[in-house]
Amino acid sequence: MYTDDKATLLLLALLKEYKIKNIVISPGTRNYGFAESVQQDKFFNAYSVIDERSAAYFATGLAYETGEPVVITCTGATASRNYLSALTEAYYRQLPIIAVTCGHEFGSPYNITPQYTDRSVSQNDIKLCSVTLPTVIDNKTAAHCELLINAALTKAFARGGGPVHINLLTLSYEVKTESLPKVSKMDYYDAADLFDKETALALEKQLAGKKTAIMIGAHKKMGAALEDAINRFVDTHDAAVFVDHTSNYHGKNQILTGQAFDIRKIKNLPEIIIDMGSVCGQYSVGGLYRKGEIWRISVDGEVKQRYGKTKKLFDCREETFFDRLSAASSFKSGHVYYRELSDEIGVIEPEKAFFSNNFVSGVLAEKLPAGCSLHLSILNSLRSMNMYRLDNSIDSICNVGGFGIDGPVSTLVGQSMADKKRLYFGLVGDLAFFYDMNILGNRHVGNNLRICLVNNNMGVEFRLNKLLKEDVNPYVAAAGHNGSAKAWAESMGFLYMSAANEEEFMAQVGEFCHPDSGHFKQPVLFEVFTTPENEVGGLNDICGGSSARPKKCSGVAKALSCFIPDKQKRREFRKKHSH
Ligand SMILES: Cc1ncc(C[n+]2csc(CCOP(=O)(O)OP(=O)(O)O)c2C)c(N)n1
C-alpha cells in the first residue's frame, strides 16, 4: 500500500518511470508518507541513515559510484538544514542528488507551526532547481505537479546534471492506496542523441504518416538556416506550421492560429505537435493542444511547457532538430494535413460591418508596404492583426514576454533606430499609447515612424472578455481618460491624421502606408476613433459570435461606452468617479 497523498504518489510513480531506485531515508514524521511507501515497494533500494548530514554525503558517494541519481529524504524541523554541506559538494561536482524535503501545507512565517522552516530562499550553489509541489486536489493540480517533478528530475541529469530540490507540502497518515497513478515521463534528447542514426530514424518513424504540426511562439528573427531547415522538414512531413505575428516565421505552410482557432475553430487537430519559441499572445492557441503528442524543442535546456503534457524534450538548436528529422525521405507523410487545414480556413476578408480594430487591422494587413516592420500592442491589437495574413517580407513583434501595456511605443521607437531607411509601423490601443506617450518627445524619433492609435477610450479588452461581468467600464476597463492624442502628437512634431469612421479611414490609410520612407518629413500619428460597441461587434462578427460578447451597458457606463470626443461627457464621468 502507498500513502494517500496524491503529490507523493505522483513523485513515487515518476521516480519509477525515470528508473531512480536508490533512496536514502532519515527518520521522522513529515516524510512518513514517502518513506512508508518506499519501504514496501520492492522496486526501490532504500537505505536508512539517521543523521541527515551523513545521509546526504552517503548519497553523493552512492551517486558517484553508480552514476545514477540518488534521492535523499528527511522530515521537517532542522533536518533539511543538515543537507546543505553535501548538496554544496554535489553542486560543484555535478552529482545527481534529489533532495525530497517535507514541509507544511499552511506553513508560513505568519503561522506558529511546529517544524516549519522557511525554504523559499536557499543558496544558489546547492541546487540546480527547487520546486514545491502543490497539494493535488484535481486534474489541473495533478498535471501541474507532474510538470514540476518532470522538470526537477530532468534537471538532475541533463547537461551534466547536479542536485535538485523537491519540497512536499502535504502529509497523509493514511496509507491505503493500492497502486501508483499513471504518469507521463518527459523523454529527454540532446543533440548527440539526434546525431545518433538509430535514434533519429526511430523518431522519424514515429512521425511517419502522422498529422504533424509545428507551433512557434514568439521568436527572435529567424536566420535563413533555420527557416530552410523548417521548410525541408515541412516538405518531408507535410507539416502545418501554426504561427502568430510574433513567430517571425516567413516560410512554408503557415497557419495563423487566430484564423484557425478564433475564426474557424478547426477540429482537424495534429497527432504530433512540435512546440518551439516563447510566449504566444494569441490565447486561442490552447485549442491546438486538445489532443496529440507534444514534442518541445528547448534551445536552453530548460523544461518549458505551453499546454498539455510534453512527451519529449529536445535540448538542442532548432536547426539541429529539423535537419536531423528531415533526413530520411523514405518516411514521407501520407497526410496532406497542411492542405486540408488551409482549405478549411479559406480566405479571410476584413470584417466590414463594424468600424473597429479588427477592420483597421484587416485593411492595414493588405496595405502595409513590403519590407516594413510592425509593432503590435498586446491583446486586442495583436489578436486583431493575427486574424489576417501579412506579407512575408514584414517583420512583426509584440511585447508578449512580460505582457505589459507600458512600453510598446518606446519599443517601436527603439526598433526604428536600427534602420532609418526602413519604415516602422505600430498598431497600439489607447491605454497602451497614453501610458507610453512621453517617448513621442524623444529627440531621436525620425520620419520612418508611423503609429496607428486605435482609440476606443478604454481598455476594450475587458469588454471583449466573455468571462468578465458587464459593468467593467469605470475601473477595470478604465474608460473616460485621456481624450485625443492630437495636441501632444502635434506639439512633439508629428504629422497628425485622424479618422472616426470607415470612409475617413479608407480615404487616408493609403497615404499612411505610403511605401516611401521619405514620403513624410515627420513621424506620423494616425488616430483612429472606434467605439467599444463596434470593437465587440467586429470581433463577434468575424468569430461567428463566440469570441466576444456584445454588452448591454447601463447608467454612466452606457453614457461612456461609446467614445465621442465629447469633453462634457468625460468631465461628468470623471466627476462621478473621482474621490
Ligand atoms: C503595465 C500593465 N498594466 C496593466 C495591464 C493590464 N492590461 C492588459 S490589456 C489592458 C488594456 C489595454 O487597453 P488599450 O491599450 O486601450 O487596448 P484595447 O484593449 O482598448 O484595444 C490592460 C490595462 C498590463 N498588461 N500591463
The ligand as an ORCA input file, in Angstrom:
! r2SCAN-3c Opt
* xyz 1 1
  C       1.718     47.580    -17.301
  C       0.399     46.908    -17.464
  N      -0.662     47.348    -16.738
  C      -1.884     46.757    -16.894
  C      -2.047     45.721    -17.763
  C      -3.396     45.027    -17.902
  N      -3.976     45.262    -19.234
  C      -3.963     44.342    -20.203
  S      -4.726     44.825    -21.593
  C      -5.134     46.292    -20.931
  C      -5.971     47.255    -21.702
  C      -5.284     47.797    -22.900
  O      -6.070     48.781    -23.441
  P      -5.714     49.500    -24.795
  O      -4.250     49.680    -24.902
  O      -6.527     50.749    -24.874
  O      -6.139     48.459    -25.901
  P      -7.622     47.931    -26.247
  O      -7.851     46.708    -25.432
  O      -8.599     49.015    -25.911
  O      -7.571     47.655    -27.697
  C      -4.648     46.396    -19.622
  C      -4.861     47.583    -18.740
  C      -0.895     45.280    -18.475
  N      -0.956     44.258    -19.326
  N       0.284     45.917    -18.321
*
